[in-house]
Amino acid sequence: MVNTAAVKVRDSNIELFRIIVMFFIVAHHSVVNSGLMPLITADFPSKRSFFLVFFGWAGKVGINCFVLITGYFMCTSQITLRKGLKLLLQVEFYKIVLFTIFVATGYIELTHKTLFKGIMPITSISDGFVSCFLAFFCFIPFLNILIKGMNKRLHLTLVCLCLAVYSLPTQIFMDVSFNYVGWFMVIYLIASYFRLYPPQWSINTPKTALLAFLLLTLSLLSVWGWAQYCIFRGREPSFFFFVADSNKPLAVATAVALFLFFKNLKIGYSRVINTIAASAFGVLLIHANSDAMRQWLWKDTLNNVGHFEQGICLYVVTGVTAIYIACTLIDFLRIHLFEKPVFKVIDSFLNSRKDKK
């Protein structure tokens, strides 16, 4: 879920989950965007290759987790102009600032095409998370109308139908064409079902903890098992077939189980956790900003490939942790130096409009 203002102070269980999920996503990018995968494939089944694929396996599961958080909270809320502006301005801030930096440093050549991609909030309705999330965000009011118009049976039927069309066929090697905008709607429907009609088992902490543990273990075993199967068939090892995209059944089930477990945790309110979690979306917007960022961050600056032969496991863990901390600090400064002053003006304007009405 993106950062939105809330009158009610939230407990920190979901906020902790948000932090962990974003760490999973950064870890995934450290493996798949850095050029490590060909080296891991050639080196398999060494201990370091095992560690790296296990470290980077959860990127697509993490996407589902983020949208589950959004759906759980937004299905009983309303999309306001303030929320939309807050999301849009956060996205645009990083797009414009980082685009300017990369043009100035020569990582991006300034052309009409790169300028368009550098400043437009939505540049592709395909598989880019941020663009698709912005487009999906516009559908939330209509999804909420749909949800309110259904009873429990119809809601569950729709969820099952969506999974039967967009998820289950991938398990039997059928081709499924979809984009993330539509898939986020499916995840939203799943999250809203658990919010509005929670089964008894889904609010039981021990049961959801066991389910999360089992599915997490199964996901990790699927990474190892598929690689072994490929080798057995005389093929180059592949690792992420069962969690390769967000619509894979195991990726969906694992995300739902993890979300339910953290939803049921009782850890109260932590200002530190909530402050860090408020910048989780900012961490994504910074470190996964563009191809130029991926080149600069993973290949030129951290150079994961260059450290593969010596100490790569500790190196990637340290690198991901450092990136998370740095991006969180940057977004913390953005919130206090840019967002809060800007929204003082915006809130004043919106309140004056209300008073006139």
PALOBA-804042 format. One record per residue: x, y, z of N, C-alpha, C in turn; residue in one letter. Coordinates in pm, whole numbers, padded with zeros to 5 digits, always signed. Layout:
REM residues N
XYZXYZXYZA
...
//
This chain:
REM residues 357
+00084-00119+00000+00000+00000+00000+00087+00124+00000M
+00051+00226-00076+00128+00347-00083+00100+00432+00039V
+00187+00528+00062+00175+00612+00179+00056+00707+00163N
-00038+00702+00256-00149+00795+00257-00169+00843+00398T
-00220+00963+00411-00243+01017+00543-00355+00941+00611A
-00343+00920+00739-00445+00847+00814-00467+00916+00947A
-00592+00932+00984-00624+00992+01112-00596+00893+01223V
-00632+00770+01201-00613+00666+01301-00470+00613+01296K
-00409+00601+01413-00274+00545+01421-00283+00393+01408V
-00208+00338+01315-00214+00195+01291-00117+00121+01380R
-00156-00002+01416-00060-00092+01477+00050-00122+01376D
+00161-00176+01426+00280-00185+01341+00299-00322+01276S
+00203-00411+01291+00221-00544+01232+00227-00539+01079N
+00132-00470+01018+00133-00459+00872+00248-00370+00826I
+00282-00269+00906+00394-00182+00869+00526-00260+00870E
+00542-00349+00966+00659-00437+00969+00660-00527+00846L
+00544-00578+00810+00531-00661+00691+00571-00583+00566F
+00530-00457+00559+00565-00372+00446+00717-00359+00431R
+00786-00342+00542+00932-00330+00541+00997-00459+00492I
+00952-00571+00546+01009-00701+00509+00986-00730+00361I
+00865-00701+00314+00833-00726+00173+00921-00642+00081V
+00941-00515+00117+01027-00431+00033+01171-00481+00034M
+01217-00532+00148+01351-00590+00153+01359-00710+00058F
+01254-00792+00054+01248-00905-00041+01262-00855-00184F
+01193-00746-00215+01193-00695-00353+01331-00641-00390I
+01394-00566-00299+01529-00516-00327+01626-00633-00343V
+01612-00735-00258+01698-00853-00269+01679-00922-00404A
+01556-00932-00448+01526-00991-00580+01597-00913-00691H
+01588-00782-00685+01651-00699-00788+01804-00710-00782H
+01858-00730-00662+02004-00743-00650+02056-00866-00722S
+01970-00964-00738+02010-01088-00806+01977-01083-00955V
+01853-01043-00989+01810-01055-01128+01848-00935-01215V
+01876-00820-01154+01907-00701-01233+02056-00669-01237N
+02136-00748-01171+02278-00715-01158+02367-00795-01253S
+02309-00887-01328+02388-00972-01415+02437-01099-01349G
+02386-01127-01229+02432-01245-01155+02373-01376-01207L
+02254-01371-01268+02185-01495-01301+02266-01588-01393M
+02332-01540-01499+02414-01632-01580+02526-01697-01499P
+02586-01623-01406+02691-01679-01322+02636-01782-01225L
+02518-01753-01169+02455-01847-01077+02420-01976-01150I
+02367-01963-01271+02329-02080-01351+02451-02167-01382T
+02560-02103-01421+02682-02178-01454+02745-02240-01331A
+02726-02178-01215+02790-02222-01091+02707-02323-01014D
+02581-02337-01050+02490-02426-00977+02538-02572-00987F
+02532-02652-00878+02466-02627-00751+02563-02594-00635P
+02643-02494-00645+02731-02455-00535+02651-02392-00422S
+02714-02381-00305+02646-02322-00190+02609-02176-00216K
+02700-02104-00282+02670-01962-00305+02556-01944-00405R
+02547-02032-00504+02436-02021-00599+02304-02051-00531S
+02304-02150-00442+02184-02179-00363+02145-02056-00281F
+02240-01998-00213+02211-01882-00128+02152-01767-00211F
+02211-01740-00325+02169-01625-00405+02028-01643-00462L
+01995-01763-00509+01859-01783-00561+01757-01780-00447V
+01794-01832-00330+01703-01824-00216+01689-01679-00168F
+01797-01604-00176+01795-01464-00133+01708-01379-00226F
+01706-01415-00354+01636-01331-00451+01508-01388-00508G
+01450-01486-00442+01337-01558-00501+01204-01482-00493W
+01189-01386-00401+01055-01343-00359+01005-01214-00422A
+01064-01169-00532+01022-01042-00590+00877-01038-00632G
+00831-01139-00701+00693-01141-00750+00594-01165-00637K
+00635-01245-00539+00552-01261-00419+00537-01126-00348V
+00646-01050-00345+00642-00919-00281+00544-00824-00348G
+00536-00829-00481+00438-00745-00551+00296-00778-00506I
+00266-00907-00498+00133-00948-00450+00108-00899-00308N
+00209-00907-00225+00194-00863-00085+00159-00715-00077C
+00225-00633-00155+00198-00490-00153+00055-00460-00196F
+00007-00528-00298-00128-00501-00345-00231-00558-00248V
-00198-00667-00182-00287-00720-00077-00306-00617+00035L
-00199-00552+00074-00208-00449+00177-00299-00336+00130I
-00279-00293+00007-00364-00188-00049-00510-00229-00050T
-00538-00349-00099-00676-00395-00107-00741-00409+00028G
-00667-00459+00125-00724-00482+00259-00771-00351+00322Y
-00693-00246+00305-00728-00119+00367-00821-00034+00280F
-00801-00037+00150-00874+00055+00063-01014+00006+00028M
-01043-00121+00047-01175-00171+00009-01285-00116+00099C
-01251-00066+00216-01350-00005+00305-01324+00145+00320T
-01239+00197+00233-01205+00338+00239-01249+00406+00110S
-01210+00530+00096-01245+00606-00024-01119+00666-00084Q
-01116+00667-00218-01009+00737-00287-01043+00885-00289I
-00959+00965-00229-00979+01109-00226-00879+01176-00319T
-00908+01300-00351-00814+01377-00434-00680+01389-00364L
-00681+01404-00234-00556+01417-00157-00470+01291-00169R
-00532+01175-00156-00458+01049-00168-00399+01033-00307K
-00478+01065-00408-00429+01055-00544-00313+01149-00571G
-00325+01272-00524-00217+01369-00542-00091+01327-00468L
-00107+01271-00351+00009+01230-00272+00087+01121-00343K
+00015+01025-00398+00080+00918-00474+00146+00973-00600L
+00073+01054-00674+00125+01107-00800+00248+01195-00779L
+00244+01281-00680+00356+01371-00654+00479+01295-00606L
+00459+01189-00529+00573+01107-00487+00639+01041-00607Q
+00559+00985-00696+00613+00922-00816+00685+01025-00903V
+00621+01138-00927+00678+01240-01014+00806+01301-00955E
+00810+01317-00824+00929+01373-00760+01052+01291-00796F
+01043+01161-00778+01160+01076-00805+01187+01060-00954Y
+01083+01057-01034+01105+01046-01178+01183+01167-01230K
+01138+01285-01194+01200+01407-01246+01340+01428-01188I
+01354+01412-01057+01485+01434-00993+01588+01334-01044V
+01554+01206-01047+01651+01105-01090+01678+01114-01240L
+01576+01146-01318+01597+01164-01462+01696+01278-01486F
+01679+01388-01416+01770+01502-01430+01913+01463-01394T
+01928+01388-01285+02061+01345-01242+02126+01255-01346I
+02051+01161-01399+02108+01066-01495+02137+01131-01630F
+02059+01231-01668+02092+01307-01789+02221+01386-01767V
+02232+01449-01650+02350+01531-01621+02477+01448-01613A
+02465+01322-01570+02582+01236-01555+02609+01149-01677T
+02526+01162-01780+02550+01090-01903+02493+00951-01910G
+02417+00909-01809+02357+00775-01812+02236+00770-01905Y
+02174+00885-01929+02060+00892-02019+02086+01003-02120I
+02066+00971-02247+02078+01072-02352+01946+01147-02362E
+01952+01278-02362+01831+01359-02365+01774+01364-02506L
+01661+01296-02526+01588+01298-02652+01440+01316-02620T
+01360+01335-02725+01215+01347-02702+01159+01222-02634H
+01209+01107-02675+01160+00981-02619+01201+00966-02473K
+01328+00992-02441+01373+00976-02302+01310+01082-02212T
+01287+01202-02267+01220+01307-02187+01079+01266-02153L
+01009+01209-02251+00872+01161-02227+00872+01054-02117F
+00960+00956-02130+00966+00848-02030+01014+00900-01895K
+01094+01005-01899+01151+01055-01775+01056+01136-01690G
+00953+01195-01751+00863+01282-01675+00720+01231-01667I
+00679+01143-01757+00542+01092-01754+00525+00991-01642M
+00419+01001-01562+00400+00906-01453+00370+00764-01500P
+00300+00752-01613+00267+00621-01669+00329+00611-01806I
+00418+00515-01823+00488+00499-01951+00462+00364-02015T
+00401+00271-01942+00375+00138-01997+00265+00070-01918S
+00165+00018-01988+00062-00063-01922+00095-00208-01952I
+00201-00257-01889+00248-00392-01916+00288-00458-01785S
+00417-00450-01753+00464-00518-01634+00546-00429-01541D
+00555-00299-01572+00624-00208-01481+00536-00179-01361G
+00585-00206-01240+00499-00198-01122+00441-00060-01103F
+00523+00044-01107+00476+00177-01072+00372+00228-01170V
+00399+00218-01300+00302+00262-01400+00171+00187-01386S
+00180+00057-01370+00059-00024-01358-00016+00004-01229C
+00060+00031-01121-00006+00061-00994-00082+00193-01002F
-00023+00291-01068-00092+00419-01085-00221+00401-01165L
-00215+00324-01272-00335+00298-01351-00438+00220-01269A
-00392+00118-01199-00481+00038-01113-00547+00124-01006F
-00474+00219-00950-00525+00305-00844-00653+00378-00888F
-00660+00412-01017-00777+00483-01070-00901+00394-01071C
-00882+00263-01071-00995+00170-01076-01052+00139-00937F
-00982+00176-00831-01024+00137-00696-01166+00184-00662I
-01205+00308-00692-01344+00346-00659-01449+00258-00727P
-01420+00217-00849-01515+00132-00923-01513-00011-00869F
-01394-00057-00830-01386-00189-00767-01463-00192-00636L
-01457-00084-00561-01530-00078-00434-01681-00081-00455N
-01727-00015-00562-01870-00022-00595-01909-00165-00629I
-01825-00233-00708-01850-00373-00741-01854-00459-00616L
-01758-00441-00528-01749-00520-00406-01873-00501-00318I
-01916-00376-00306-02034-00348-00222-02161-00405-00282K
-02161-00424-00413-02280-00478-00479-02289-00629-00479G
-02186-00696-00424-02186-00842-00422-02205-00893-00279M
-02266-01010-00269-02268-01077-00139-02146-01168-00128N
-02136-01238-00018-02020-01322+00008-02003-01431-00099K
-02113-01494-00137-02105-01604-00233-02058-01554-00370R
-02114-01443-00416-02073-01388-00545-01928-01341-00543L
-01890-01283-00432-01752-01234-00419-01653-01351-00430H
-01680-01458-00357-01593-01575-00361-01594-01639-00499L
-01709-01643-00562-01719-01700-00697-01634-01621-00796T
-01639-01489-00785-01561-01404-00875-01411-01424-00853L
-01370-01433-00727-01228-01459-00697-01184-01591-00757V
-01264-01694-00738-01229-01827-00791-01224-01825-00944C
-01317-01755-01006-01320-01747-01152-01194-01676-01204L
-01157-01568-01139-01037-01494-01180-00912-01580-01167C
-00901-01652-01057-00785-01739-01036-00784-01854-01137L
-00903-01905-01168-00912-02015-01264-00869-01971-01403A
-00887-01845-01436-00851-01795-01569-00707-01746-01573V
-00664-01673-01470-00535-01604-01475-00423-01669-01396Y
-00455-01766-01310-00350-01823-01225-00333-01974-01246S
-00438-02049-01228-00426-02195-01232-00371-02250-01364L
-00405-02191-01480-00350-02246-01606-00197-02244-01611P
-00132-02153-01540+00015-02148-01542+00075-02272-01478T
-00002-02338-01393+00048-02458-01326+00056-02577-01420Q
-00022-02572-01527-00023-02684-01622+00035-02639-01757I
+00127-02542-01749+00206-02498-01866+00121-02438-01977F
+00009-02377-01941-00071-02306-02039-00028-02160-02044M
-00031-02102-02163+00004-01961-02177-00110-01873-02124D
-00074-01773-02045-00171-01678-01992-00121-01538-02021V
-00198-01461-02098-00160-01323-02126-00237-01230-02032S
-00165-01142-01965-00227-01047-01875-00130-00933-01852F
-00181-00823-01799-00092-00717-01752-00118-00694-01604N
-00027-00619-01543-00036-00603-01398-00157-00522-01354Y
-00209-00435-01439-00327-00358-01399-00443-00452-01369V
-00470-00544-01463-00576-00641-01440-00546-00736-01326G
-00418-00778-01315-00383-00871-01208-00396-00806-01071W
-00363-00679-01061-00378-00610-00933-00524-00605-00891F
-00613-00599-00987-00756-00602-00955-00795-00737-00894M
-00737-00844-00947-00764-00978-00892-00714-00985-00748V
-00593-00938-00723-00538-00939-00587-00623-00851-00495I
-00670-00740-00546-00756-00650-00468-00884-00722-00425Y
-00942-00799-00517-01063-00875-00484-01034-00979-00376L
-00918-01043-00383-00881-01142-00281-00867-01074-00145I
-00795-00963-00141-00773-00892-00015-00905-00843+00044A
-00992-00790-00040-01119-00738+00010-01208-00850+00062S
-01197-00969+00003-01275-01082+00055-01233-01116+00198Y
-01102-01122+00221-01055-01153+00356-01086-01040+00454F
-01102-00918+00404-01138-00807+00492-01287-00812+00528R
-01372-00841+00429-01516-00834+00449-01576-00965+00501L
-01519-01078+00457-01575-01209+00495-01464-01302+00544Y
-01393-01266+00647-01277-01347+00688-01318-01486+00737P
-01267-01593+00674-01292-01727+00728-01232-01738+00868P
-01286-01827+00947-01241-01838+01086-01092-01870+01095Q
-01043-01955+01005-00902-01992+01010-00811-01874+00980W
-00862-01777+00902-00776-01665+00859-00752-01563+00968S
-00827-01571+01078-00805-01480+01190-00744-01552+01310I
-00699-01675+01286-00634-01755+01390-00483-01745+01370N
-00414-01685+01465-00270-01661+01449-00189-01789+01434T
-00207-01890+01519-00129-02014+01502-00152-02081+01367P
-00277-02081+01320-00307-02147+01192-00244-02071+01075K
-00254-01939+01077-00195-01862+00967-00042-01867+00974T
+00012-01877+01096+00158-01890+01109+00205-02022+01048A
+00133-02130+01076+00167-02261+01020+00152-02260+00868L
+00044-02200+00819+00022-02194+00675+00132-02113+00606L
+00168-02001+00666+00274-01918+00608+00407-01992+00606A
+00437-02063+00714+00561-02140+00721+00564-02250+00615F
+00453-02321+00600+00447-02431+00504+00461-02380+00360L
+00390-02273+00327+00395-02222+00191+00528-02154+00160L
+00586-02089+00261+00718-02031+00242+00821-02140+00217L
+00812-02247+00294+00902-02362+00275+00881-02425+00138T
+00755-02441+00099+00724-02499-00031+00778-02412-00145L
+00769-02282-00130+00821-02191-00233+00972-02208-00248S
+01043-02213-00135+01187-02231-00141+01223-02368-00199L
+01148-02471-00162+01173-02604-00216+01145-02608-00366L
+01048-02529-00411+01017-02527-00555+01132-02467-00635S
+01201-02370-00576+01316-02310-00643+01426-02414-00660V
+01455-02485-00551+01557-02590-00555+01512-02707-00643W
+01387-02749-00625+01338-02867-00696+01331-02848-00846G
+01290-02729-00892+01281-02707-01036+01420-02707-01099W
+01516-02651-01028+01653-02652-01079+01705-02795-01093A
+01677-02877-00993+01719-03016-00997+01649-03092-01109Q
+01522-03061-01130+01447-03125-01238+01507-03090-01374Y
+01542-02962-01391+01603-02920-01518+01734-02994-01544C
+01815-03008-01440+01942-03079-01453+01917-03226-01487I
+01818-03285-01421+01784-03425-01445+01742-03448-01590F
+01674-03346-01648+01630-03357-01787+01738-03314-01884R
+01857-03285-01834+01968-03248-01919+01961-03105-01971G
+01887-03020-01901+01873-02881-01942+01949-02789-01847R
+01969-02668-01893+02030-02566-01808+01937-02537-01690E
+01990-02531-01568+01902-02511-01453+01826-02380-01459P
+01699-02387-01428+01613-02270-01412+01558-02277-01271S
+01525-02162-01213+01500-02162-01069+01359-02120-01028F
+01300-02025-01096+01184-01957-01039+01053-01992-01108F
+01044-02108-01172+00924-02138-01250+00796-02124-01168F
+00793-02175-01047+00669-02178-00968+00639-02044-00901F
+00736-01953-00902+00712-01819-00847+00763-01713-00945V
+00766-01748-01074+00829-01662-01175+00750-01536-01203A
+00622-01538-01178+00543-01417-01195+00434-01413-01089D
+00373-01297-01075+00279-01276-00965+00155-01362-00974S
+00119-01407-01095-00003-01487-01109+00020-01636-01091N
+00142-01678-01063+00166-01820-01035+00092-01860-00907K
+00025-01975-00906-00053-02014-00787+00027-02013-00658P
+00151-02061-00662+00231-02065-00540+00269-01923-00496L
+00293-01834-00590+00323-01695-00556+00203-01627-00491A
+00084-01657-00541-00039-01601-00484-00063-01657-00344V
-00057-01788-00332-00086-01852-00203+00013-01810-00096A
+00140-01803-00131+00241-01764-00033+00220-01621+00012T
+00191-01532-00081+00167-01392-00046+00046-01378+00047A
-00063-01449+00017-00183-01442+00100-00153-01494+00240V
-00084-01607+00249-00053-01666+00379+00035-01574+00463A
+00137-01516+00402+00225-01424+00474+00148-01301+00521L
+00062-01248+00433-00017-01131+00470-00108-01161+00588F
-00177-01274+00584-00269-01310+00693-00194-01329+00824L
-00076-01389+00817+00003-01407+00939+00040-01273+01002F
+00092-01181+00922+00131-01052+00978+00010-00970+01019F
-00102-00986+00949-00224-00916+00988-00268-00957+01128K
-00245-01081+01162-00290-01134+01291-00190-01110+01404N
-00070-01069+01371+00029-01044+01475-00017-00930+01566L
+00013-00943+01693-00021-00839+01790+00108-00781+01846K
+00156-00676+01781+00281-00615+01829+00260-00470+01868I
+00137-00422+01862+00110-00286+01905+00167-00182+01810G
+00184-00062+01864+00231+00050+01784+00378+00076+01810Y
+00455+00090+01704+00596+00128+01713+00620+00245+01620S
+00658+00357+01677+00683+00476+01594+00799+00452+01497R
+00900+00379+01541+01016+00352+01456+00975+00269+01335V
+00901+00159+01360+00857+00074+01250+00769+00151+01153I
+00673+00226+01205+00581+00299+01118+00652+00407+01037N
+00752+00470+01098+00828+00573+01026+00908+00512+00911T
+00972+00399+00938+01048+00331+00832+00955+00281+00723I
+00842+00224+00763+00748+00168+00665+00686+00277+00577A
+00676+00400+00629+00619+00509+00550+00699+00538+00425A
+00826+00496+00425+00913+00520+00309+00935+00395+00225S
+00861+00289+00251+00882+00164+00177+00855+00183+00028A
+00748+00254-00006+00719+00278-00146+00826+00367-00208F
+00878+00458-00130+00987+00542-00176+01112+00462-00208G
+01139+00359-00128+01252+00271-00156+01238+00208-00294V
+01117+00165-00327+01091+00108-00460+01110+00212-00570L
+01054+00331-00549+01061+00435-00651+01205+00478-00679L
+01290+00471-00578+01429+00513-00596+01511+00403-00662I
+01516+00286-00598+01614+00186-00642+01572+00116-00772H
+01442+00119-00806+01395+00056-00930+01343+00162-01026A
+01404+00279-01024+01353+00393-01099+01354+00374-01249N
+01462+00318-01304+01477+00312-01449+01589+00216-01485S
+01604+00190-01614+01717+00109-01661+01850+00176-01625D
+01852+00309-01632+01974+00381-01596+02010+00358-01450A
+01910+00360-01363+01935+00334-01221+01986+00192-01201M
+01925+00096-01270+01970-00042-01256+02115-00058-01302R
+02150+00009-01410+02288+00003-01458+02384+00067-01358Q
+02349+00187-01312+02436+00258-01220+02448+00186-01086W
+02335+00141-01033+02334+00086-00898+02395-00052-00890L
+02341-00146-00969+02379-00286-00952+02506-00322-01028W
+02529-00260-01142+02641-00301-01226+02764-00212-01210K
+02743-00081-01206+02857+00009-01201+02903+00039-01058D
+02807+00062-00969+02843+00102-00833+02871-00017-00744T
+02771-00104-00727+02792-00221-00641+02872-00330-00711L
+02854-00345-00842+02929-00443-00920+02921-00582-00858N
+02799-00632-00844+02780-00766-00786+02854-00873-00864N
+02855-00860-00996+02922-00960-01079+03071-00967-01045V
+03133-00852-01024+03276-00848-00994+03312-00909-00860G
+03213-00923-00772+03238-00982-00640+03190-01127-00631H
+03153-01185-00745+03093-01318-00740+03190-01424-00689F
+03315-01414-00727+03412-01518-00692+03456-01514-00547E
+03432-01404-00479+03482-01393-00342+03384-01310-00257Q
+03324-01376-00160+03241-01306-00062+03110-01251-00115G
+03055-01311-00220+02936-01256-00281+02814-01262-00190I
+02802-01366-00108+02683-01381-00024+02672-01267+00077C
+02781-01245+00151+02781-01135+00248+02771-01001+00176L
+02831-00991+00058+02832-00865-00017+02691-00823-00058Y
+02611-00918-00110+02477-00880-00155+02386-00846-00037V
+02401-00917+00074+02321-00886+00193+02355-00746+00244V
+02484-00716+00250+02527-00584+00294+02480-00476+00198T
+02491-00504+00068+02449-00406-00032+02301-00377-00026G
+02219-00480-00017+02075-00461-00010+02036-00384+00116V
+02099-00418+00228+02070-00347+00353+02108-00200+00342T
+02224-00173+00285+02270-00035+00268+02176+00044+00177A
+02133-00020+00068+02040+00047-00025+01909+00079+00044I
+01858-00016+00121+01732+00007+00191+01744+00124+00288Y
+01851+00127+00364+01871+00235+00461+01886+00369+00390I
+01968+00372+00284+01992+00498+00212+01863+00551+00148A
+01787+00463+00083+01664+00506+00018+01560+00552+00122C
+01556+00486+00236+01464+00526+00342+01499+00665+00393T
+01626+00692+00413+01669+00824+00460+01636+00932+00357L
+01659+00900+00229+01627+00996+00123+01478+01028+00122I
+01394+00924+00133+01250+00947+00129+01203+01018+00256D
+01267+00991+00368+01235+01062+00493+01257+01212+00474F
+01368+01248+00410+01397+01389+00383+01296+01447+00285L
+01258+01367+00182+01157+01416+00087+01026+01448+00157R
+00985+01360+00246+00859+01379+00317+00861+01510+00396I
+00969+01534+00468+00974+01649+00558+01012+01779+00487H
+01092+01772+00381+01136+01894+00314+01049+01932+00194L
+00980+01834+00136+00899+01860+00017+00751+01831+00038F
+00720+01708+00077+00580+01667+00082+00499+01746+00185E
+00549+01757+00307+00472+01826+00411+00450+01973+00380K
+00554+02047+00336+00527+02187+00299+00429+02200+00182P
+00443+02115+00081+00353+02122-00033+00210+02094+00009V
+00191+01994+00096+00054+01958+00133-00007+02054+00234F
+00073+02135+00297+00014+02244+00376-00061+02339+00285K
+00000+02368+00170-00064+02455+00071-00185+02386+00009V
-00168+02259-00030-00278+02185-00093-00395+02169+00003I
-00367+02133+00128-00474+02115+00227-00548+02246+00252D
-00473+02354+00254-00536+02485+00274-00629+02516+00158S
-00585+02486+00037-00667+02511-00081-00792+02422-00080F
-00774+02292-00049-00888+02200-00049-00988+02237+00060L
-00938+02281+00175-01028+02320+00283-01105+02447+00249N
-01039+02540+00179-01109+02661+00138-01218+02631+00036S
-01194+02533-00050-01296+02490-00147-01416+02430-00074R
-01388+02351+00032-01497+02293+00109-01580+02400+00179K
-01512+02500+00235-01582+02607+00306-01673+02684+00212D
-01629+02703+00088-01711+02776-00008-01836+02699-00045K
-01823+02566-00045-01939+02483-00076-02039+02482+00038K
//
